[in-house]
Amino acid sequence: MIFDYLEQIDLKEIKKLTKLIKLRILDFGCGMGIWSRKDLKQSFVQKITLYDKNNKLQKKLNEKYIEKKINVVFDLKKILQKNDFNLVIISSVVQYMNIFKLKKIIHKISKNFCRKNRRLYIVVTDIPKFSRVVEFMLLPFFNIDRFFCSIKYFTNKDYKKLTYYRHEERDFFFLKKKFYIKKYKNLRGLKFLRYSLILKLKRKN
């Protein structure tokens, strides 16, 4: 496990932006889990499904979260068959995915929702505005805790192997056929260095 920086996501802000009454969340690329007891006590949070491609995390997450609202499922096919969510959060993930892989994943996630004309929001957050090196140089001025955490990343051999992609907003324009897209401030800190996109699936009239 490389990443252990657990800065919270503003769920109240997401609720306001999406206008969803109850949140049934799929946390795609959950890592070690960022959800606090405070998040889980929110009455509007109905359920959070945690998914990550790193199967080694499953046992740790099951030990960390014993709350009924949290469901740890590392079988993406099973999750998408059930489709028991109305909000997908993709946080601190897209910088390690090329645009073709991201397109494939979003298509997979939204496929059944399109077919059944169901409501779906995808929040892509923590998208870097700058290259990895430039962001690292700017971090001390904006978030010293995250800067020290990033030092560990830069010295980690597994992290060095990861390809880093800096996506411009226009790189997501391929989604315009299926989604309304709104650019927004970052929902996980670093508001000047990173940003978020709120994707609302278009529904048939």
C-alpha positions, 0 to 999 in steps of 0.5 A: 500500500503506497497511499496513506493520506486520508484527507476527508471528502466534503459529503455535505457539499456533494449532497448540495451539488447533486441534490440527492436526498440519500447517498448510496456511494460507490468509492471507486479506488478506495485505497485504505478508506477515507470515511470517518465515523462522522461521515457514517453518522450522517443521516443522508448517507445510506450506504458506501461500497468500497472497491479497489483493484488492489485485493490486498486491501480487502482484509484491512478494510474489513477490519477497519470498518465494521459499520453496517453502512460500509460494504467492502466488495472487490468484485467490480462485476458483482457491484455493477450487476447490482448497481446499488448506488447513485453516486460514484466517487473517484478520488485521487485516482485519475492521475494514474489512469490514461484517458482511454482507461478512464473512458472504459471505466466510466462506460462500464459504470454508467452502462446499466444506468443509461439502459434503465434511465436511472439517476447517476452522478460521478464525482471525479475529485483531486485532479491535479492542475500541475505536473507531479514535480511542480505540485510537489514544489507548491505543496508547502505553501498550501498544505504542509501535511500533504507535502510531508506525506508526498515526500514518502511517495517520492522515495517509494520505489513502487510509486516511482513506477507509476505513470502520472497523467495530468488531465486538462478539463478538455480531456473529459469532453468525450463524456459530454454525449452522456453527461452534463459536466461541471468543473468545481473546486477540489472537494478534498483539500488543495483547492488551488492545486487540484479540482473536481468534476461533477458528472451528471448522467443525461436521462431520456425525457 
